[in-house]
Amino acid sequence: MTISSDKPQIINHSTLSLDFTPHSTAWLPRTARVCVVGESTRGTGQVHVYELHRGGLQLVSKSETPAAFKCATLGASPLGRQCMATGDMKGEMAVWDLERMDVPVYRAAKAHEGVVNAVDACAGRTVGCGAPEIATASRDGCVKVWDIRQKDSPVAQIAPQRGESTRDCWTVAFGNSFNNDDRWVAAGYDNGDLKLFDLRAMAVVWETNLKNGVVSVQFDRWDIKANKLVAGTLEAGIHVFDLRTLHPEQGFAQLRETQPGSNATVWAVKHSPHNRDLFVASSGQGALSLYKYNYPNARSAKDDKDRAYGVMGSLDLIQSATVAEQPIASFDWSPDKQGLCAYTAYDQTVRVGIVTKLNQL
């Protein structure tokens, strides 16, 4: 791993203290607003929307719900609306219109038997990339997929097999959704298992074990043919997979790096919406690290049995900066302004940051 010269900078632009514990944040498209969800000391759910104004964050709206929120996403929001899917501590998944938080527009009250640890969604704003679906991952070991146009039952469920021990599923992500038929789900578990599911075939595409609990996972883009996948784990592990070539024995090619400075958890990995080869990883030490993936000259080769296998490139650490005093649990890029981002930390803050010179990478 090399560190680039003439490095971009990771800068805290503004910081706002919160009176609740934030678990997730999302940047609202075509706005200067971020949404933060979490839990109060009373155990209730909090949804706050802030707007970047004159160098600071100003509260636009706030709502409270009976159950505390653990995760949220805007991925299934239809064009022209601000709809957020949430998972809570009681196992419920719901979709909310941020302009009207009194009643959810969709609710699965008994989505899971345990905490909904993670939620992802796709196809809300895209034509030709499949149904608007939401994936939830839970402490009960299940991954469920929901179509918000259907009733409150999942359209797909990935559960432990009979006799298989139940593992806590910590993270989930959509990918390979490049047409109306194909779609994959990646899921990471507390024992280090990483699994890729093909929803079209309803089968496991591939699985491996990363030796440490998988805390975060993301495809570089969900709306293209499967290209790359990044996973963050306990003990500072960052794993990059090339998904273009699956060898029958070796699986997908991968490389592993250790986030600099500590053995802290990699809480979030997020690819830049403007350059899918750039991603940020957030750490339990309050740091953000910017990486760039470099492709090899050839992405595949043949083994002695004339079978194709993947060839990995290299990963550059472009910049790393400590920007908070506690773990950075969530991170999101602005979809409109390159380098603009928002992140929440367990020091009960939400911050807006700027990553400079991305257009030069």
NUGUGU-960414 format. One line per field, with one value per residue (C-alpha): residue in three letters; y, z, x. Coordinates in steps of 0.02 Angstrom, whole numbers, always signed. Layout:
// NUGUGU-960414
aa <- (ALA;...);
v <- (Y;...);
w <- (Z;...);
u <- (X;...);
//
This chain:
// NUGUGU-960414
aa <- (MET;THR;ILE;SER;SER;ASP;LYS;PRO;GLN;ILE;ILE;ASN;HIS;SER;THR;LEU;SER;LEU;ASP;PHE;THR;PRO;HIS;SER;THR;ALA;TRP;LEU;PRO;ARG;THR;ALA;ARG;VAL;CYS;VAL;VAL;GLY;GLU;SER;THR;ARG;GLY;THR;GLY;GLN;VAL;HIS;VAL;TYR;GLU;LEU;HIS;ARG;GLY;GLY;LEU;GLN;LEU;VAL;SER;LYS;SER;GLU;THR;PRO;ALA;ALA;PHE;LYS;CYS;ALA;THR;LEU;GLY;ALA;SER;PRO;LEU;GLY;ARG;GLN;CYS;MET;ALA;THR;GLY;ASP;MET;LYS;GLY;GLU;MET;ALA;VAL;TRP;ASP;LEU;GLU;ARG;MET;ASP;VAL;PRO;VAL;TYR;ARG;ALA;ALA;LYS;ALA;HIS;GLU;GLY;VAL;VAL;ASN;ALA;VAL;ASP;ALA;CYS;ALA;GLY;ARG;THR;VAL;GLY;CYS;GLY;ALA;PRO;GLU;ILE;ALA;THR;ALA;SER;ARG;ASP;GLY;CYS;VAL;LYS;VAL;TRP;ASP;ILE;ARG;GLN;LYS;ASP;SER;PRO;VAL;ALA;GLN;ILE;ALA;PRO;GLN;ARG;GLY;GLU;SER;THR;ARG;ASP;CYS;TRP;THR;VAL;ALA;PHE;GLY;ASN;SER;PHE;ASN;ASN;ASP;ASP;ARG;TRP;VAL;ALA;ALA;GLY;TYR;ASP;ASN;GLY;ASP;LEU;LYS;LEU;PHE;ASP;LEU;ARG;ALA;MET;ALA;VAL;VAL;TRP;GLU;THR;ASN;LEU;LYS;ASN;GLY;VAL;VAL;SER;VAL;GLN;PHE;ASP;ARG;TRP;ASP;ILE;LYS;ALA;ASN;LYS;LEU;VAL;ALA;GLY;THR;LEU;GLU;ALA;GLY;ILE;HIS;VAL;PHE;ASP;LEU;ARG;THR;LEU;HIS;PRO;GLU;GLN;GLY;PHE;ALA;GLN;LEU;ARG;GLU;THR;GLN;PRO;GLY;SER;ASN;ALA;THR;VAL;TRP;ALA;VAL;LYS;HIS;SER;PRO;HIS;ASN;ARG;ASP;LEU;PHE;VAL;ALA;SER;SER;GLY;GLN;GLY;ALA;LEU;SER;LEU;TYR;LYS;TYR;ASN;TYR;PRO;ASN;ALA;ARG;SER;ALA;LYS;ASP;ASP;LYS;ASP;ARG;ALA;TYR;GLY;VAL;MET;GLY;SER;LEU;ASP;LEU;ILE;GLN;SER;ALA;THR;VAL;ALA;GLU;GLN;PRO;ILE;ALA;SER;PHE;ASP;TRP;SER;PRO;ASP;LYS;GLN;GLY;LEU;CYS;ALA;TYR;THR;ALA;TYR;ASP;GLN;THR;VAL;ARG;VAL;GLY;ILE;VAL;THR;LYS;LEU;ASN;GLN;LEU);
v <- (+0;+172;+346;+475;+636;+801;+725;+780;+842;+782;+937;+958;+1098;+1106;+1011;+1003;+922;+814;+770;+590;+448;+449;+282;+330;+479;+508;+656;+709;+721;+892;+980;+1046;+937;+783;+667;+590;+448;+367;+346;+456;+416;+372;+236;+328;+350;+516;+582;+752;+845;+979;+1104;+1173;+1361;+1497;+1376;+1284;+1155;+1217;+1108;+1098;+967;+833;+688;+558;+379;+249;+132;+182;+177;+77;+108;+203;+225;+334;+207;+160;+339;+374;+519;+683;+619;+604;+431;+348;+164;+127;-23;-13;-97;-195;-280;-165;-99;+54;+183;+365;+520;+648;+785;+697;+588;+556;+390;+278;+250;+67;-40;-217;-220;-395;-390;-478;-562;-457;-287;-233;-201;-138;-86;-52;-8;+14;+58;+198;+328;+217;+149;-19;-82;-185;-161;-36;-156;-145;-271;-290;-384;-433;-505;-654;-707;-673;-563;-513;-421;-313;-238;-78;-104;-267;-305;-316;-485;-510;-559;-655;-723;-790;-882;-1005;-1184;-1315;-1367;-1217;-1103;-929;-791;-606;-524;-353;-278;-293;-213;-224;-245;-317;-233;-182;-234;-278;-459;-473;-424;-480;-455;-456;-497;-495;-586;-575;-731;-660;-745;-645;-711;-659;-707;-706;-653;-705;-884;-881;-959;-920;-859;-869;-862;-844;-805;-649;-709;-553;-494;-405;-235;-145;-193;-101;-132;+6;+34;-62;-18;-97;-275;-335;-255;-232;-257;-183;-251;-177;-286;-287;-260;-132;-252;-183;-314;-275;-407;-409;-483;-501;-677;-819;-963;-1130;-1161;-994;-892;-706;-622;-511;-403;-354;-198;-140;+33;+138;+186;+54;-109;-17;-73;-14;+49;+109;+95;+215;+234;+406;+427;+523;+396;+216;+178;+296;+251;+312;+197;+260;+192;+162;+286;+430;+431;+439;+358;+388;+246;+227;+60;+39;-93;-216;-223;-379;-422;-610;-749;-937;-1075;-1238;-1311;-1164;-1095;-906;-828;-647;-537;-399;-226;-117;-5;+167;+255;+433;+519;+481;+607;+599;+701;+643;+587;+428;+295;+363;+249;+317;+412;+473;+572;+711;+639;+811;+900;+804;+789;+850;+724;+700;+583;+546;+491;+417;+577;+628;+739;+758;+836;+899;+872;+913;+799;+907;+872;+717;+770;+755;+571);
w <- (+0;-47;+14;-122;-128;-154;-49;-39;+132;+242;+328;+461;+392;+533;+691;+786;+956;+973;+1121;+1062;+1003;+813;+723;+541;+424;+245;+128;+43;-147;-230;-61;+69;+199;+298;+396;+559;+649;+817;+994;+1144;+1324;+1345;+1214;+1084;+902;+838;+659;+635;+471;+464;+329;+292;+303;+317;+372;+503;+523;+566;+623;+495;+575;+708;+747;+884;+874;+1010;+958;+939;+765;+725;+537;+389;+201;+63;-75;-113;-113;-274;-383;-316;-140;+18;+84;+212;+260;+441;+551;+738;+900;+909;+740;+638;+464;+405;+265;+308;+207;+285;+244;+351;+492;+584;+497;+397;+215;+234;+388;+426;+613;+639;+509;+625;+794;+845;+816;+634;+622;+443;+299;+116;-31;-218;-379;-302;-428;-571;-718;-789;-634;-552;-419;-276;-140;+37;+121;+309;+415;+594;+754;+721;+582;+440;+286;+213;+54;+44;-105;-46;-173;-88;+80;+240;+202;+124;-57;-12;+149;+181;+347;+433;+373;+488;+611;+570;+714;+708;+678;+705;+533;+548;+373;+205;+32;-141;-301;-478;-516;-695;-770;-717;-675;-593;-415;-281;-94;+8;+193;+330;+496;+669;+645;+488;+359;+200;+82;-90;-134;-309;-287;-464;-436;-247;-217;-136;-270;-158;+23;+123;+299;+338;+513;+596;+611;+454;+508;+342;+159;-4;-191;-285;-379;-358;-530;-639;-670;-515;-517;-345;-164;-8;+168;+334;+487;+668;+701;+560;+414;+240;+106;-79;-197;-387;-435;-622;-618;-504;-497;-448;-310;-270;-275;-308;-304;-153;-62;+121;+203;+383;+420;+487;+667;+768;+772;+783;+696;+519;+548;+373;+195;+65;-117;-196;-308;-430;-440;-396;-370;-220;-50;+129;+278;+452;+610;+792;+831;+752;+590;+407;+278;+90;-25;-212;-302;-453;-582;-646;-829;-846;-725;-758;-805;-834;-717;-771;-808;-922;-794;-772;-605;-550;-534;-405;-426;-285;-152;-112;+53;-9;+159;+337;+468;+644;+641;+797;+974;+964;+832;+670;+652;+490;+337;+178;+26;-51;-216;-298;-235;-256;-95;+18;+153;+321;+463;+639;+788;+957;+1041;+995;+851;+667;+557;+379;+298;+137;+48;-70;-241;-281;-461;-475;-426);
u <- (+0;+66;+21;-6;+92;+0;-136;-317;-371;-513;-583;-717;-826;-954;-998;-1163;-1191;-1346;-1456;-1476;-1365;-1351;-1339;-1361;-1357;-1410;-1385;-1547;-1524;-1531;-1527;-1405;-1491;-1442;-1555;-1493;-1582;-1548;-1612;-1643;-1600;-1785;-1768;-1873;-1829;-1763;-1768;-1687;-1661;-1526;-1482;-1310;-1330;-1197;-1062;-1165;-1302;-1477;-1620;-1760;-1872;-1872;-1986;-1998;-2061;-2093;-1952;-1769;-1694;-1537;-1518;-1590;-1574;-1647;-1610;-1790;-1854;-1950;-1898;-1966;-2000;-1896;-1939;-1828;-1827;-1782;-1748;-1775;-1726;-1889;-1870;-1982;-1946;-2041;-2036;-2069;-2106;-1989;-2113;-2244;-2179;-2342;-2382;-2263;-2307;-2255;-2231;-2176;-2209;-2138;-2001;-1878;-1871;-1721;-1643;-1634;-1447;-1439;-1548;-1511;-1623;-1612;-1704;-1805;-1744;-1689;-1788;-1736;-1644;-1780;-1911;-1893;-1837;-1771;-1656;-1646;-1518;-1553;-1487;-1602;-1482;-1603;-1590;-1758;-1802;-1958;-2049;-2132;-2272;-2323;-2403;-2302;-2220;-2048;-2028;-1870;-1795;-1621;-1620;-1503;-1526;-1599;-1465;-1357;-1312;-1390;-1265;-1296;-1309;-1227;-1231;-1318;-1302;-1380;-1279;-1278;-1444;-1406;-1574;-1750;-1708;-1538;-1499;-1376;-1374;-1213;-1226;-1094;-1103;-1027;-920;-836;-946;-976;-1110;-1172;-1351;-1426;-1607;-1652;-1592;-1628;-1459;-1291;-1171;-1018;-966;-807;-748;-646;-593;-665;-844;-905;-971;-994;-1009;-1044;-1037;-947;-1111;-1273;-1346;-1209;-1151;-1060;-887;-808;-859;-779;-803;-748;-721;-672;-486;-466;-486;-528;-561;-583;-655;-654;-824;-797;-720;-773;-651;-733;-605;-522;-682;-667;-497;-469;-344;-340;-272;-269;-337;-192;-165;-257;-352;-517;-676;-710;-886;-931;-867;-940;-892;-894;-1048;-936;-794;-829;-643;-635;-707;-699;-684;-730;-651;-684;-545;-641;-541;-590;-476;-488;-435;-416;-421;-305;-350;-218;-170;-277;-417;-412;-291;-300;-242;-159;-331;-377;-499;-513;-471;-473;-319;-317;-247;-181;-256;-185;-216;-238;-270;-320;-378;-448;-607;-702;-670;-775;-815;-886;-1036;-1109;-1051;-1135;-1078;-1179;-1244;-1232;-1075;-913;-815;-954;-1003;-1089;-1047;-1104;-1001;-1040;-981;-1161;-1116;-1157;-1025;-1015;-847;-757;-635;-533;-455;-558;-572;-382;-378);
//
